[in-house]
């Protein structure tokens, strides 16, 4: 095995208030993609651009997800072993909301690729109808994140207890 290439020292840091605002995905079929993002995950349609593009939002923002068929109508998914997006990650504000998302996936018989506890977060992994990777997750409070003795992050990947996650809904009005 060859030694790791020397890494360049970072000279510029982005402002800590910077956020990734939205993702815009090429899809083969708008209605099929809406069946997932709107009907299963619950994003709201904010605006259509003719029949070729639609913007979706959580909570009234102009858009978190854009879907278009401008260059991809009826196209096959990108090959798995090619450069490009690995997954988009949708952050839920609390564990209960992630549990509600899992309940919606179960009710829709939508398959998961995996479910992991990373110490800092709990995550569900799946593929959208165009084979784009999707991560649904919530972050634990930062003071609960696993740390090394010197204060660095100590993330891990362990199986997520899906029954335990769904137990968040027990007794609630949206409960299982």
JODAZI-V123950 format. One record per residue. RES is the residue in three letters. SS is DSSP state (H for helix, E for strand, C for the rest). PHI is phi as a letter, one per 30 degrees, with the letter a starting at -180 (none if undefined). OMEGA is omega in radians with two decimals (NA if undefined). Layout:
res = {RES | RES}
ss = {SS | SS}
phi = {PHI | PHI}
omega = {OMEGA | OMEGA}
This chain:
res = {UNK | UNK | UNK | UNK | UNK | UNK | UNK | UNK | UNK | UNK | UNK | UNK | UNK | UNK | UNK | UNK | UNK | UNK | UNK | UNK | UNK | UNK | UNK | UNK | UNK | UNK | UNK | UNK | UNK | UNK | UNK | UNK | UNK | UNK | UNK | UNK | UNK | UNK | UNK | UNK | UNK | UNK | UNK | UNK | UNK | UNK | UNK | UNK | UNK | UNK | UNK | UNK | UNK | UNK | UNK | UNK | UNK | UNK | UNK | UNK | UNK | UNK | UNK | UNK | UNK | UNK | UNK | UNK | UNK | UNK | UNK | UNK | UNK | UNK | UNK | UNK | UNK | UNK | UNK | UNK | UNK | UNK | UNK | UNK | UNK | UNK | UNK | UNK | UNK | UNK | UNK | UNK | UNK | UNK | UNK | UNK | UNK | UNK | UNK | UNK | UNK | UNK | UNK | UNK | UNK | UNK | UNK | UNK | UNK | UNK | UNK | UNK | UNK | UNK | UNK | UNK | UNK | UNK | UNK | UNK | UNK | UNK | UNK | UNK | UNK | UNK | UNK | UNK | UNK | UNK | UNK | UNK | UNK | UNK | UNK | UNK | UNK | UNK | UNK | UNK | UNK | UNK | UNK | UNK | UNK | UNK | UNK | UNK | UNK | UNK | UNK | UNK | UNK | UNK | UNK | UNK | UNK | UNK | UNK | UNK | UNK | UNK | UNK | UNK | UNK | UNK | UNK | UNK | UNK | UNK | UNK | UNK | UNK | UNK | UNK | UNK}
ss = {C | C | C | C | C | C | C | C | C | C | C | C | C | C | C | C | C | C | C | C | C | C | E | E | E | E | C | C | C | H | H | H | H | H | H | H | H | C | C | C | C | C | C | E | E | E | E | E | E | C | C | C | E | E | E | E | E | C | C | C | C | C | C | C | E | E | E | E | C | C | C | C | C | C | C | C | C | C | C | C | C | C | C | C | C | C | C | E | E | E | E | E | C | C | H | H | H | H | H | H | H | H | H | H | H | H | H | C | C | C | C | C | C | E | E | E | E | C | C | C | E | E | E | E | E | E | E | C | C | C | C | C | E | E | E | E | E | E | E | C | C | H | H | H | C | C | E | C | C | C | C | C | E | C | C | C | C | E | E | C | C | H | H | H | H | H | H | H | H | C | C | C | C | C | C | C}
phi = {none | d | d | d | d | e | c | d | d | d | c | b | c | d | e | d | d | d | b | d | d | a | b | b | c | d | b | d | b | d | d | d | d | d | e | c | d | d | d | c | d | j | d | c | d | c | a | c | c | h | c | c | a | b | c | b | b | c | i | i | d | e | a | c | b | c | b | b | c | e | b | b | e | h | d | d | d | d | e | d | c | b | d | k | d | d | a | c | c | c | c | c | d | a | d | e | d | d | d | d | d | d | e | d | d | d | d | d | h | d | d | c | d | a | a | b | c | c | i | d | a | b | b | c | b | a | c | d | d | c | i | d | d | b | c | c | a | b | c | d | e | e | d | c | d | d | b | d | e | c | j | d | d | b | d | b | b | b | d | d | d | d | d | d | d | d | d | e | c | e | i | d | d | c | d | d}
omega = {3.14 | 3.11 | 3.12 | 3.11 | 3.10 | -3.12 | 3.13 | 3.11 | -3.14 | -3.12 | -3.13 | 3.09 | 3.10 | 3.13 | -3.08 | 3.09 | -3.13 | 3.11 | 2.99 | -2.97 | -3.12 | 3.02 | 3.12 | -3.01 | 2.96 | 3.13 | -3.14 | -3.04 | -3.09 | -3.09 | 3.12 | 3.11 | 3.08 | 3.08 | 3.10 | -3.01 | 3.13 | -2.95 | 3.12 | -3.09 | 3.04 | 3.07 | -3.11 | 3.05 | 3.13 | -3.10 | 2.99 | 2.98 | -3.03 | 3.10 | -2.97 | -3.10 | 3.12 | 3.09 | -3.11 | -3.05 | 2.88 | 3.04 | 3.02 | 3.05 | -3.07 | 2.93 | 3.00 | -3.12 | 2.98 | 3.08 | 3.09 | 3.06 | -3.06 | -3.13 | -2.98 | -3.11 | 3.12 | -3.14 | 3.06 | 3.06 | 3.06 | 3.10 | -3.09 | -3.08 | 3.09 | 3.11 | 3.12 | -3.10 | 3.05 | 3.00 | 2.95 | -3.09 | 3.14 | -3.07 | 3.07 | -3.03 | -3.14 | -3.07 | -3.13 | 3.13 | 3.04 | 3.09 | 3.09 | 3.08 | 3.09 | 3.12 | 3.12 | 3.10 | 3.11 | -3.13 | 3.13 | -3.08 | -3.11 | -3.03 | 3.01 | 2.98 | -3.12 | 3.11 | -3.01 | 2.93 | -3.12 | -3.10 | 3.10 | -3.05 | 2.97 | -2.96 | 2.99 | -3.13 | -3.13 | 3.12 | 3.05 | -3.09 | 3.10 | 3.08 | 3.01 | 3.07 | 3.12 | 3.02 | 3.02 | -3.05 | 2.94 | 3.10 | 2.95 | 3.04 | -3.06 | -3.14 | 3.07 | -3.11 | 3.11 | -3.07 | 3.00 | -3.14 | -3.13 | 3.05 | 3.10 | 3.09 | 3.10 | -3.14 | 3.12 | 3.04 | 3.09 | 3.10 | 3.09 | 3.10 | -3.09 | 3.09 | 3.09 | 3.09 | 3.13 | 3.10 | 3.04 | -3.06 | -3.11 | 3.08 | 3.13 | -3.13 | 3.08 | -2.99 | -3.12 | NA}
